[in-house]
Amino acid sequence: MLRASWLRASLFRASSPAVFLLTLVALVLSAGTVVANAEPLPEKYDELVGVLQELSSPGGSLPGSNDFGCRPTAEHPRPVVLVHGTTGGAQITWGAFVPMLKNAGYCVFALTYGAIPGPWPISAVGGMRPIEGSAQEIGAFVDRVLAATGASTVDIVGHSQGTIATGYYAKVLGGHSKITNDVSLAPLWLGTKALGAEKLPGLFDRFGLPDTAFPICQACGQFAAGAKLVDKVNAGGTPYVEGIRYTNIGTRYDEQVVPFTQGMLPGLPGDDVTNIVVQDGCEKDDSDHTALTDSKRAGYLVLNALDPAHPREVPCA
């Protein structure tokens, strides 16, 4: 860091306006160098990190994320956009992954989509409104990131509802040309059957209700197995779009995507898909649905999916 004594001395030595301005320019440039070489962000693989950050900075951004002055490097030419799941948020969900990705050299961005309109803390809880609108929010955010960074495409890391919302954006709204990697944690490609959720679409049809009729959480009926939106994303027999490299990361202990294999779908010829179960090669990993977003093992699997040319050793814990 710049020493305060050096700063004061430099300014006092400026004996003319011209020298003073040149000194200020030098200081600004020096400060920029200091920021560029800043200490790595602390990495804590703990679900409370994001929650505490939201409490301390309501509606803000995690340190290391949403720097719209960030420019991708040749090593990591695409910004990474993080897309949370139901009841998640830009800070709540990604307290572990933002510093990990930022320290690895990525420009990292995260949004809160689909929140019920209202004051904080209501505004911090996303993934509640219809997925069609949420997918549009994701698309608008991707456009903003691309415009700011100058990149041609983004890589997306989604969790739970964020995977099928991204799938809707890519396949139905035509966003596929703006995505290179789609990494999905606890993906919902075929919807969930948890607690008999697969019965909801028929129940809604029987009473003439839309699939957004689930109380409070309008999106919750839309990712039930057999829901109309799920069928739209899987039109043609696959949720995948040519040109995107997909990595699905699931857990056998997922209690919300049931069975977890609903998201572990092989691709059709021409699809680029890799399915990974965190317990494969690490039987003692007991991560559940939510824990995938604060698991170091899952995090390193994400890093390897984003940059397969430079694989890291994936920890087992």
TORROVO-56090 format. One record per residue (C-alpha): residue in one letter; x, y, z. Coordinates in steps of 0.1 Angstrom, whole numbers, plus 5000, padded with zeros to 4 digits. Layout:
REM residues N
AXYZ;...
***
This chain:
REM residues 317
M500050005000;L501050364995;R502750515026;A500950825040;S504250995047;W505450945011;L502051084998;R502351405019;A505951455010;S505251414973;L502551674973;F504451924994;R507451894970;A505152014941;S506352374939;S504252474909;P500652394896;A502152194867;V504351984890;F501451944914;L499251804886;L501951574874;T502451454909;L498651384912;V498751194879;A501650984892;L499750914924;V496650804905;L498650574883;S500450434913;A497150374931;G495850194901;T498849964902;V498249894938;V494549804932;A495549574903;N497949394926;A495549384955;E495749094980;P493548794971;L490148794986;P489548555016;E487948235005;K485548075030;Y483547785019;D480647855043;E477047925035;L476948205060;V479448425042;G476948555016;V474148585042;L476348805065;Q477349015035;E473749075026;L472949175062;S475949415063;S475349565028;P471649525019;G471149504982;G474849534975;S477449324958;L479949074972;P483549204972;G485049104939;S481749094920;N479949344897;D482949554889;F481749684855;G485249834849;C486749484849;R488349374816;P488749004809;T492248874803;A493648664776;E493748374800;H490148424810;P488548604781;R484948564792;P483248714822;V481348474845;V477748544854;L476348374885;V472648284885;H471148184918;G468247954926;T464847984944;T465048214974;G468748294965;G470348614956;A473448784942;Q475048794977;I473148524996;T474148244973;W477648324961;G479748414992;A482048114985;F482248124947;V482848504941;P486248524958;M487248184944;L486548294908;K487948644913;N491148514928;A491448274898;G491448584875;Y487848604862;C485648914859;V482748804881;F479148924880;A476048824899;L472448944898;T469248894919;Y466448804896;G462748734901;A462448904935;I458949014947;P458749394945;G459149544979;P461649695004;W464649505017;P464849225028;I462049115004;S464049254975;A467049034984;V465048704979;G465048604943;G463748334921;M460148394932;R458448534901;P457548364868;I460648214851;E459748374817;G460348714832;S463348604852;A464948474820;Q464448814805;E466148974835;I469048734831;G469348824794;A469349194801;F472049144827;V474148944803;D473849224777;R474949474803;V477949264812;L478949214776;A478649584769;A480749684799;T483549424794;G483749414756;A483449034756;S481648854729;T480148584752;V479848504789;D480148184809;I477248114832;V477247924865;G473747854876;H472247684906;S468847504908;Q466147724893;G468947934879;T469847644856;I466447614839;A465947994839;T469248014820;G468147724798;Y464947914789;Y466948224781;A469348024759;K466847804741;V463447994740;L464648354741;G467548304718;G470348384742;H472448084732;S474748294710;K475948494740;I476948184761;T480047974757;N480047764790;D476847674809;V477847514843;S474847394863;L474847304900;A471947084909;P470347124875;L466647104870;W466447004833;L463546764837;G462046934867;T461746794902;K459446524917;A460246624953;L457146584976;G455046474947;A455746794927;E455046604894;K451346604904;L451146984903;P450847034865;G447846804863;L446246964894;F446647314879;D445147194845;R442247034863;F441247364879;G442147574849;L445147744866;P448447854851;D451647694862;T452448014881;A449547954905;F451747824933;P451248054963;I453948324970;C456548154948;Q455148174913;A458148004898;C457847694921;G455147524900;Q457047594868;F460047364876;A457847064887;A458346764865;G455946784836;A455347154838;K454747344806;L457947544810;V460047234816;D458547094784;K459447404765;V463047394776;N463247024766;A461547064732;G463246844706;G464246594733;T467046784750;P467447104770;Y470747174753;V471647414724;E474347354699;G477347574704;I477247584742;R479447354764;Y477447214793;T478647084826;N476146944850;I477246904886;G474846714909;T474746534943;R473246204953;Y472046374985;D469946634967;E466646664986;Q465146934963;V465946804928;V464446454932;P465746224918;F468946414913;T469346234879;Q466546474866;G469446704859;M472146454848;L470946434812;P473146294784;G473046494752;L471946404717;P474446374689;G476046724685;D475546824721;D478546904743;V477646774777;T479546644808;N477746514838;I479546504872;V478346364905;V480346514934;Q480346174952;D482146004923;G485645974935;C484746114969;E482145904987;K482446095019;D481146415003;D477646465018;S476746795001;D473046844997;H471247074973;T472147404988;A475647304999;L476847284963;T477147664963;D479547664992;S481447344986;K485147374977;R484847044958;A482047174937;G483847504933;Y486947344919;L484847134895;V483347464883;L486847614878;N487847304857;A484647324837;L485347694829;D489047624821;P489547264811;A492947334796;H494347414831;P492747154854;R493147194892;E493246914917;V489746874931;P489646834969;C487646574987;A486046655020;
***
